[in-house]
Each structure stands twice: as structure tokens, then as C-alpha cells.
Amino acid sequence: MSDYGDIHRATKGCITSFEDCLPIKPLMKEGWAESRLADMNLWASNVGALAKPESSLDRRLQFQPKPLLVLTSLLLILQELVKNCRTLARKYINGETLDSNSESGDAPATPEKMTLDSTLGSGSDPAPSAAAWFDALDSDSDSDSISSTDLDAENEPRQKHSGAILNKAMKDTEDILDQLIMLGLAIRKSGTTARLQKADKSFNPNGNEDLRKHLEFILLNDAAKRMNNEEANRGITVADRMQKAEENIGGGTPEQRHLILANLRRRHRFQYARRHQQKLEQTVVRLVSAVPASHDQETGSREHQHRRSSQAKTIEVLPNTNGLTILQEPSRVQDMSVTTASAPEGDIVKMSKPPQTTESRVSVTVAQMHYPSPPPMIMQMRGFKCPCCYQALPEMFQNRSRWKKHLAEDLCPYTCPFPNCPRPEVLYISRTAWRDHVLNIHGAGQYWDCLACAGAGTKNTFLTSESFDSHNQTQHQVSKAQIDNLRDSCRKIAPPDIPQCPRCPWPQNEPEKPDATTNLEHVGNCIHEFSLNALPWAESLVGNASDLPNLVHDKVEEWLIDVSEERGDQDIRKIDIEHFE
């Protein structure tokens, strides 16, 4: 008996179905079939649908029947939708007329309505709604015959109508893929807490010396700027300041070392996510070259299938931060230990619903920070891979607000500014959670404000709850039954006094000494900004920097040739690109 479950088999069926689309010319228009196959491979590698049995998605969802049923249903529907696209495309090639009935042959008529809500229905038992999906799949389209006609000028409108039906079938396939990507994102997010705990257990503070020195240089250089603002150091140049910072590498205040340690932890989490994803992507697939079929060729012939199978290669799937799947021979794959997948937690199906516009808004602080742009969408794919958490994200996360919100959740940009904190390893996603921690653990004390006396010119601040209760009972006749709620609503916590920001010269050169609340807000902004240095460094051209001038030269020359061919040499000003800078 096979160790692989329903998700594994359904995923392989979808991949095979997309591979069967590659030789069909209408489905390869603008690389549609190739892009959808890349989407499917990206999704499968992201969730581990084809991983080894001990870390497979089937194993991780074995105790969650609802998402298991929804996911299996989506995969089976997708497989039928792709099959329907192939049927319509072959009829389109043969010149047969497609009508509205032919598109419902093997696929549901309105997959847009088959959202995850309709899948589960209103009851607790998801089986009836899933059965309705399969009832929709079993519609009898095979009995609908379509007569073939000559594609002359008289039947051109009918041919356009047939193309529109095929395009709609392809759009329905993309809709189901979008739902799969959203569900895959929810599955990966549900195991985030467990993965972070595993990552923190393996964290070595001395494991990334290059990043540590880089972060130390940033902080020390800012400290040198602070000294340069003093009257006695006005003559220090930038070169002197940088040299002094390099000489002091390894120093810094305890607060600065605490911020550096937090960034090292963040970077380790990103590296752990990459290793985890690499293990999930260790699976064997087939590499099939796309050979578009001619209009008069039967693309589904057994001869073609046999030739394609004989030319297939067994390869390994490796990760790529750009969102594609890198395929290599097994001999070139590095050995990796078997991953222990994190069990999903929570209501996965509910988490997979696309966020509303209000839910995707970022805070004012995040909006003001200079976050990097999302990776570009390539090959017209429906999703892309996050370079931090290595999760496959749907296209909607190309939106700047959604992307920043997701990146902030990966980064956890807030760190407690006090090195002697009882929980210094905790990183916070939101400013609110960070502020609550600072006030409750490191606050300068609590007090109570009387709202009735505010603005009346009398004392309205009380340092003890007893004095606050006595004041309200005697001055405002507040009953004992109401005093408890009033005391809780009027309670305030004084923020701690942070005399010096660990990141910048604040509050030097300020016209007036800021209060503790202003200092705390400023320190929060600087901590958030400094955390951005923990983001993974992009793959740059540093190793091939000497080739950069030649690359620019070739690009400019290619552009000039294209423009000259379009407009004529007389319209192009002569440029000496040999001395172009």
C-alpha cells in the first residue's frame, strides 16, 4: 500500500494535466500553460504536497479533516478544469464551434462562486457542499456534439466566440489556482509559531559574524555622527568618522548590543525558513520540454505521449527566491536531513479567506518606513515567493500595503530597548504590543487621572488607587458599584525615561528636553528602522562587478539599434557610447 495520500495523488494529477497542455498551441499563447505549470509547481513545493511521507502535507493535515477535504476538492476540480481547457483547445484547433454548453463539459460552470465559504457551507459538516462540487463536475458534456465548420470570413464572429469560451475556461482555472495559493498560505502561516520556536532553539549568537560587524559599524558610525555635532569635533571628516567606527568594532553600549542580537535572531529565522523550504521541496518531478503542436496535428496522440515519456528526465526540485522552481540533476543536489514539518494550527480554511481592504492597511509607522519592494511577478504567474519566509504569496500581495504588512509580520520589527528585560528574546510585530510590554514591565509607575476634573484647574492626578477612589466618592458622589470600572478606565502607566536613543543622537540639539512619552515613540521608530537591516540581502552583482560596465554598454547599444531601426538614423543623435558614463 502506498504511503502517499489523497493530496499527493491529486497534486501529481494536476501537474501531469498541466504538462499535457504544453504541446497545445492555443494553451501556450503568451506562455499560459507554462506559467500555470510553474504556479502549480510553486504551490506544491511551498506546502510540501509532494514531499516525503514523513513531512508531507497529507501527514500534517491528517487530524484536520475539514481543510484536508477542501484542499483535495480544489485539486480535483482544478484537474477537471485543466482537462476541460484541453478539450476546448483541441476543438478550437480543429475548427469546431464552441457554444456555452461546451464549456461546462467537465468543469463547474461558475468556479468564481465556489469559494471556500460555499465549500464548507453553513453547517459543521463539509461533506454535503463538497459533494455538490463533484456533482457539478459530473455534468454530461460528452453527449454534446459540436459540428465542425470551415473558418471563412462568414464564420469569423463564431470563431471569436469560441475563443472567448476558451479564454473563460482558462480564467476559471486561474481562479481555482488563486484559491489554492491562498489556502497554501494559510497552511504555512498556521505553523509559524512552531517554526519560530524551532528556529530560536537553534539560534547561535556567534553564527553570523559578517552581519554582526555590519550592524556594529552602522551603530558606531551613527555614534561618530553624534560626536561630530559637538563643537569640539566640528573638524572631523566623513573618512575620519568611518575609520573611527571601524576601529571600535566590537564595542558599543549594552543597549546597542541588545539591538544587534535581535537582528541576528531575525536573520537566523529567515535562514531557518529557507532551509525548511528546501527540505519541503525535495521531491522528484518530471521535466518536460514544451513543444507546441501545429494546427493540423493531433496533440493528444499516443505517439506523442510515448515520445514525451521517453524523453522525460528525473530531476530534483530546488528553491529559488524569485518564485520559480530550479530543476537540477539528482547528482547536483546537496544532501539534507529529513524535515520535521510543523503541524498546522487553528482554523486554516477561515485563515485562507482573502483579507479585506481594511485588514491589509498598515500602521502609520510601517507606511513611513522604507521597506523593499516585493519581488517582481515573472512569467505571468499567479503568485511569487517571499524572500523572507519563503511562502508562496498570491498576486494581491504585490500591493504595497499588503506587502509591507506581510513583511512586518515576518520581520517582527520591535525589540524591547532594555537589555535587562526578563524576556529579551521576544520580538513584537505591532507597535501596540511593544508599547504595552514596555509600559507594563518597564514602566515608571502607575497613576490615575480624574476625567471630571480635567481642565478645571484643580488637581486631577492621583498616585494611589485609594486616593483616587476617595476623591471620586467625596467630590463626584461615585457609588461603590461604579468605582471599580471607573478606576480601571482612568488608570495610566508612566513610560520609562530613556535618556538616550541607542540608534541615533536623539535628543541632542533638541530646543526643549522631550518628555518620556515622546522619547519612547522616537525610540520605537528607530528600533523599527534598525530592524530593516536584518532583511535578507539581495543577490547582487558584487561578484561580477567588473562586468557591469560591459553589461550597461551592451544594453545601451542594443537600445540605440532598436530605436534607429524604428525612426531612422537621421532622427537619432549620435552618441559615443564608448565614453558613456
C-alpha positions in Angstrom: 0.0 0.0 0.0 1.3 3.4 -1.0 2.4 5.8 1.8 1.2 8.8 -0.2 -2.3 10.3 0.5 -5.0 12.0 -1.5 -3.3 15.4 -1.7 -0.1 13.9 -3.1 -2.0 11.9 -5.8 -4.3 14.8 -6.7 -1.3 17.2 -6.9 0.6 14.9 -9.2 -2.6 14.6 -11.3 -2.8 18.4 -11.6 0.9 18.7 -12.6 0.5 16.0 -15.2 -2.6 17.6 -16.5 -0.8 21.0 -16.9 2.1 19.2 -18.6 -0.4 17.7 -21.1 -1.3 21.3 -22.1 2.2 22.3 -23.1 2.1 20.9 -26.7 -1.4 22.5 -27.4 -0.8 25.8 -29.2 -3.9 27.8 -28.0 -3.0 27.0 -24.4 0.6 28.1 -24.9 -0.5 31.6 -26.1 1.6 34.1 -24.1 3.0 31.1 -22.2 -0.2 30.4 -20.4 0.2 26.7 -19.8 3.9 27.0 -18.9 3.0 29.8 -16.4 0.2 27.7 -14.8 2.5 24.7 -14.5 5.1 26.9 -12.8 2.3 28.1 -10.5 1.4 24.6 -9.7 5.0 23.6 -9.0 5.5 26.7 -6.8 2.4 25.8 -4.8 3.3 22.1 -4.4 6.8 22.9 -3.3 5.6 25.6 -0.9 3.2 23.4 1.1 5.2 20.2 0.7 2.4 18.5 -1.3 4.9 16.1 -2.9 7.3 15.9 0.0 8.3 12.6 1.5 5.6 10.8 3.5 7.0 11.8 6.9 6.8 15.5 6.1 4.1 15.5 3.5 1.0 17.7 3.6 -1.2 14.6 3.9 0.6 13.7 7.1 0.3 17.2 8.6 -3.4 17.5 7.9 -4.4 14.0 9.0 -6.1 15.3 12.1 -7.8 18.2 10.3 -10.4 16.7 8.0 -12.1 19.9 7.0 -9.0 21.6 5.3 -8.0 18.2 4.0 -11.3 17.8 2.3 -11.4 21.3 0.9 -7.8 21.1 -0.4 -8.4 17.7 -2.1 -11.7 19.0 -3.6 -9.9 22.1 -5.0 -7.2 19.9 -6.6 -9.7 17.5 -8.2 -11.7 20.5 -9.5 -8.5 22.0 -10.9 -7.6 18.8 -12.6 -11.0 18.7 -14.3 -10.8 22.3 -15.3 -7.5 21.8 -17.0 -8.9 18.8 -18.7 -11.8 20.9 -19.9 -9.3 23.5 -21.3 -7.5 20.8 -23.3 -10.8 19.6 -24.7 -11.9 23.1 -25.7 -8.5 23.9 -27.2 -8.4 20.8 -29.4 -11.9 21.6 -30.7 -10.7 25.2 -31.3 -7.7 23.9 -33.3 -10.0 21.6 -35.4 -12.2 24.5 -36.2 -15.2 23.2 -34.3 -17.7 25.7 -33.0 -17.8 26.1 -29.2 -21.0 27.2 -27.6 -21.9 28.0 -24.0 -22.7 24.3 -23.3 -19.3 23.0 -24.3 -17.5 24.9 -21.5 -19.5 23.1 -18.8 -18.4 19.7 -20.1 -16.0 18.6 -17.4 -15.8 21.7 -15.2 -18.1 23.6 -13.0 -19.9 26.4 -14.8 -19.2 29.1 -12.2 -16.0 28.4 -10.2 -16.0 32.0 -9.1 -18.9 31.2 -6.8 -17.1 28.1 -5.4 -15.2 30.0 -2.8 -14.1 28.4 0.4 -17.3 29.6 2.1 -19.5 27.7 -0.3 -17.3 24.7 0.0 -17.9 24.4 3.8 -21.5 25.5 3.7 -23.2 26.9 6.7 -23.1 23.7 8.8 -20.3 22.0 10.5 -20.2 19.0 8.2 -18.3 20.0 5.0 -19.3 16.8 3.1 -22.6 18.0 1.5 -21.0 21.1 -0.1 -18.0 19.1 -1.3 -20.4 16.6 -2.8 -22.1 19.4 -4.6 -18.8 20.3 -6.1 -18.4 16.8 -7.6 -22.0 16.9 -8.8 -21.1 19.9 -10.7 -18.1 18.1 -12.1 -20.2 15.2 -13.4 -22.3 17.3 -15.8 -22.8 15.4 -19.1 -20.9 17.4 -21.6 -19.6 14.4 -23.5 -23.0 14.0 -25.1 -22.9 17.5 -26.5 -21.5 17.2 -30.0 -20.3 20.2 -32.0 -20.2 20.2 -35.7 -17.1 21.3 -37.5 -17.3 24.2 -39.9 -14.9 26.0 -42.2 -13.3 29.1 -40.7 -14.0 31.5 -43.5 -14.9 35.2 -43.3 -18.5 34.4 -42.9 -17.9 32.4 -39.6 -15.3 34.8 -38.1 -17.7 36.1 -35.4 -18.4 32.5 -34.4 -14.7 31.8 -34.2 -14.2 34.8 -31.9 -17.0 33.5 -29.7 -15.3 30.1 -29.5 -12.0 31.9 -28.4 -13.9 33.8 -25.7 -15.3 30.5 -24.3 -11.8 29.0 -24.2 -10.5 32.1 -22.5 -13.2 31.9 -19.9 -12.2 28.2 -19.2 -8.6 29.3 -18.7 -9.7 32.1 -16.4 -11.7 29.6 -14.3 -8.5 27.6 -14.0 -6.7 30.6 -12.7 -9.4 31.3 -10.2 -9.0 27.8 -8.6 -5.2 28.3 -8.6 -5.7 31.5 -6.7 -7.8 29.7 -4.1 -5.1 27.0 -3.8 -2.4 29.7 -3.2 -4.5 31.4 -0.5 -5.2 28.1 1.2 -1.5 27.2 1.0 -0.5 30.5 2.5 -3.0 29.8 5.4 -1.5 26.3 5.9 2.0 27.7 6.2 1.0 30.6 8.4 -0.8 28.2 10.8 2.5 26.6 11.6 4.5 29.8 12.1 4.7 29.7 15.9 6.1 26.2 15.9 8.6 27.0 13.2 9.8 30.1 15.1 10.3 28.1 18.3 12.4 25.6 16.4 14.4 28.3 14.8 15.1 30.1 18.1 16.2 26.8 19.7 19.0 26.5 17.0 20.0 30.2 17.2 23.7 30.8 17.7 24.5 34.4 18.6 28.0 34.0 17.2 26.9 32.3 13.9 26.9 35.3 11.6 30.0 37.5 12.2 29.7 39.3 8.9 26.2 40.6 9.8 27.3 41.4 13.3 30.2 43.6 12.1 27.9 45.3 9.6 25.4 46.2 12.3 28.1 47.3 14.7 29.5 49.6 12.0 26.1 51.2 11.4 25.6 52.0 15.1 29.2 53.2 15.7 29.0 55.4 12.6 25.9 57.0 14.0 27.7 57.5 17.3 30.5 59.2 15.5 28.0 61.5 13.8 26.7 62.3 17.3 30.3 63.3 18.3 30.7 65.3 15.1 27.8 67.5 16.2 29.7 68.7 19.2 31.6 71.9 18.9 34.9 70.4 19.7 34.7 67.9 16.8 33.5 70.1 14.0 36.6 69.4 12.0 36.2 65.6 11.8 35.7 64.4 8.2 33.5 61.6 7.0 36.6 59.5 6.3 37.8 60.1 9.9 34.4 59.1 11.3 34.3 55.9 9.3 37.8 55.0 10.3 37.0 55.5 14.0 33.9 53.4 13.6 35.9 50.6 12.1 38.4 50.8 14.9 35.7 50.5 17.5 34.1 47.4 16.0 33.3 45.0 18.9 32.3 47.8 21.3 29.0 49.6 21.7 26.7 50.1 24.6 24.7 47.2 26.2 21.5 48.7 24.5 23.2 48.6 21.1 24.5 45.1 21.6 20.9 44.1 22.5 19.5 45.5 19.2 22.3 43.8 17.3 21.4 40.4 18.9 17.8 40.9 18.0 18.7 41.5 14.3 20.9 38.4 14.3 17.9 36.4 15.6 15.7 37.8 12.9 18.2 36.9 10.2 18.6 33.4 11.7 14.8 32.9 11.4 14.9 33.8 7.8 17.8 31.4 7.1 15.9 28.7 9.0 12.8 29.3 6.8 14.9 28.9 3.7 16.4 25.6 5.0 12.9 24.4 5.9 11.6 25.2 2.5 14.5 23.5 0.8 13.6 20.3 2.6 9.9 20.6 1.7 10.9 21.0 -2.0 13.0 17.7 -2.1 10.8 15.7 -4.4 11.1 14.0 -7.8 9.2 15.5 -10.7 9.4 15.2 -14.5 11.0 17.9 -16.7 9.0 18.2 -20.0 10.0 20.5 -22.7 7.2 22.4 -24.3 6.7 21.6 -28.0 3.8 23.5 -29.4 1.7 21.4 -31.8 0.8 22.6 -35.3 -2.8 23.4 -36.1 -3.2 20.2 -38.2 -1.5 17.9 -35.6 -3.4 15.7 -33.1 -1.8 16.8 -29.9 -3.1 14.1 -27.7 -1.9 11.2 -29.8 -0.4 8.1 -28.1 2.7 8.5 -30.2 3.3 12.0 -28.8 2.7 10.8 -25.2 5.1 7.9 -25.6 7.8 10.2 -27.1 7.4 12.7 -24.3 7.6 10.0 -21.6 10.8 8.5 -23.1 12.4 12.0 -23.1 11.4 12.8 -19.5 14.2 13.3 -17.0 14.2 12.6 -13.3 15.2 15.7 -11.5 15.2 17.3 -8.1 13.3 20.5 -7.2 15.3 23.2 -5.6 14.1 26.6 -4.2 14.5 29.9 -5.9 13.9 33.2 -4.3 12.4 34.6 -7.5 9.4 32.3 -7.2 10.3 29.8 -9.8 11.4 26.2 -9.4 15.0 25.3 -10.2 15.4 21.9 -11.7 18.7 20.0 -11.4 20.0 16.5 -11.8 20.0 14.4 -8.6 23.8 14.3 -8.5 23.9 18.1 -8.0 21.6 18.2 -5.1 23.2 18.6 -1.7 22.2 16.1 1.0 19.8 17.3 3.5 18.3 15.8 6.6 14.6 15.0 6.7 12.5 17.9 7.8 10.1 17.7 10.7 7.1 19.6 9.4 5.2 21.8 11.8 1.6 20.7 12.4 -0.9 23.3 11.2 -2.9 25.0 14.0 -6.2 26.9 14.0 -9.0 27.2 11.5 -7.0 27.0 8.3 -10.0 27.5 6.0 -11.0 30.6 7.8 -7.5 32.0 7.6 -7.3 31.4 3.9 -10.0 33.9 3.1 -8.5 36.9 1.3 -8.0 39.9 3.7 -10.4 42.8 3.4 -9.0 46.2 2.4 -9.2 47.5 6.0 -7.3 44.4 7.2 -4.5 45.0 4.8 -3.8 48.6 5.9 -0.5 49.2 7.6 0.2 51.4 10.5 1.5 54.9 10.1 4.9 53.8 11.3 5.2 50.9 8.8 3.9 53.2 6.0 6.7 55.7 6.7 9.5 53.1 6.7 11.5 52.3 3.6 10.6 48.7 3.1 11.9 47.0 0.0 9.6 46.3 -2.9 8.0 42.9 -3.4 9.8 40.5 -5.9 8.6 41.0 -9.4 6.0 38.7 -10.9 7.6 36.6 -13.6 6.2 34.6 -16.4 2.7 35.9 -15.7 2.5 33.7 -12.7 -0.3 33.9 -10.2 2.0 34.0 -7.2 5.5 34.7 -6.0 7.8 33.6 -3.2 8.6 35.8 -0.3 12.4 36.0 0.2 12.0 36.2 4.0 9.5 33.5 5.0 9.8 31.6 1.7 6.0 31.2 1.5 4.2 31.4 -1.8 2.1 34.6 -1.8 -0.8 35.4 -4.2 -0.7 38.2 -6.6 -2.6 40.5 -4.3 0.5 40.9 -2.1 2.1 42.9 -4.9 0.0 45.7 -3.4 2.4 47.9 -1.4 0.2 48.0 1.7 -0.4 44.2 1.8 3.3 43.6 1.1 4.5 45.9 3.8 2.1 44.3 6.3 3.3 40.8 5.4 6.9 41.8 5.6 6.4 43.4 9.0 4.8 40.2 10.3 7.9 38.3 9.0 10.3 40.8 10.5 8.7 41.4 13.9 10.4 44.8 13.9 10.1 45.8 17.6 12.6 44.8 20.3 12.5 45.8 24.0 15.0 48.6 24.4 16.1 47.4 27.8 18.9 44.7 27.9 17.9 43.6 31.4 14.4 42.7 30.2 13.1 39.4 31.7 12.2 38.2 28.1 14.8 39.9 25.9 14.4 37.3 23.1 10.8 38.3 22.3 10.2 40.2 19.1 7.0 42.1 18.6 5.0 42.6 15.3 3.0 45.7 16.2 3.8 48.9 17.9 0.8 48.4 20.3 2.1 45.1 21.6 5.6 46.5 22.0 4.4 49.6 23.8 2.2 47.5 26.2 5.2 45.4 27.1 7.4 48.4 27.8 4.8 50.1 29.9 3.7 47.0 31.9 7.2 45.6 32.5 9.4 48.7 32.5 7.0 51.5 33.3 7.9 54.2 35.7 4.8 53.7 37.8 1.0 54.0 37.6 -1.3 56.8 38.3 -5.0 57.7 37.9 -6.5 60.8 36.2 -9.9 62.1 37.2 -11.7 62.8 34.0 -14.3 65.0 35.7 -11.6 67.4 37.0 -9.7 67.5 33.7 -9.4 71.1 32.5 -11.0 72.5 35.7 -7.7 73.9 37.1 -7.7 71.6 40.0 -5.6 68.5 40.9 -6.8 65.6 38.8 -3.8 63.2 39.1 -3.5 60.6 41.9 -0.6 58.3 42.6 -2.6 55.7 44.6 -5.9 54.0 43.8 -7.1 54.7 47.3 -6.8 58.5 46.9 -8.5 58.3 43.5 -11.4 56.3 45.0 -11.8 58.7 47.9 -11.7 61.8 45.6 -14.4 60.4 43.3 -16.7 59.2 46.2 -16.5 62.5 48.1 -16.2 65.1 45.2 -18.3 63.4 42.5 -20.5 61.1 44.5 -19.5 58.0 42.6 -21.0 54.8 44.1 -19.0 51.9 45.2 -20.6 49.7 42.5 -19.2 52.1 39.8 -15.8 52.9 41.3 -14.1 49.7 40.1 -14.9 50.3 36.4 -14.0 54.0 36.7 -10.7 53.1 38.4 -9.7 50.7 35.6 -10.6 53.1 32.8 -8.7 56.0 34.4 -5.6 54.0 35.2 -2.4 55.2 33.3 1.2 54.0 33.3 4.0 56.4 33.1 6.5 55.5 30.4 10.1 54.8 31.4 12.7 57.6 31.0 15.0 56.7 28.1 17.6 59.5 28.2 19.5 58.5 25.0 18.3 56.7 21.8 20.5 53.7 21.2 20.3 54.2 17.4 20.7 58.0 16.8 21.8 61.3 18.5 18.3 62.0 19.9 17.6 64.0 22.0 20.7 66.1 21.3 20.2 69.5 19.6 16.5 69.5 20.6 15.3 73.0 21.5 13.5 71.6 24.6 14.0 68.4 26.5 11.4 65.9 25.3 9.1 64.2 27.8 9.2 60.4 28.4 6.3 59.7 26.0 8.0 61.5 23.2 11.2 59.7 23.9 9.5 56.3 23.8 7.8 57.0 20.5 11.1 58.1 18.9 13.0 55.1 20.2 10.2 52.8 18.8 10.7 54.4 15.4 14.5 54.0 15.5 14.2 50.3 16.6 11.8 49.6 13.8 14.1 51.3 11.3 17.2 49.4 12.5 15.4 46.1 12.3 15.2 46.5 8.5 18.9 45.8 8.4 18.1 42.2 9.3 16.2 41.6 6.0 17.9 39.1 3.7 20.5 40.8 1.4 19.5 40.6 -2.3 21.7 38.6 -4.7 23.8 41.4 -6.1 26.3 41.8 -8.9 29.2 42.2 -6.4 30.9 39.1 -7.6 30.7 40.2 -11.2 31.2 44.0 -10.6 33.9 44.1 -13.3 31.3 43.0 -15.9 28.8 45.8 -15.0 30.2 48.4 -17.4 30.2 45.9 -20.3 26.6 45.0 -19.4 25.5 48.6 -19.5 27.4 49.2 -22.7 25.6 46.3 -24.4 22.2 47.4 -23.2 22.6 51.0 -24.4 23.9 49.8 -27.8 21.0 47.4 -28.2 18.6 50.2 -27.4 20.2 52.6 -29.9 20.0 49.9 -32.6 16.3 49.3 -32.0 15.4 53.0 -32.0 17.4 53.6 -35.2 15.6 50.9 -37.0 12.2 52.3 -36.0 12.9 56.0 -36.6 15.8 56.2 -38.9 19.4 57.2 -38.2 18.8 60.8 -39.0 16.4 61.1 -36.0 18.9 59.7 -33.6 21.6 62.0 -32.1 25.0 60.4 -32.4 26.2 59.2 -29.0 29.7 58.0 -28.3 28.8 55.0 -26.1 32.4 54.1 -25.7 32.7 57.1 -23.3 29.2 56.9 -22.0 29.1 57.3 -18.2 
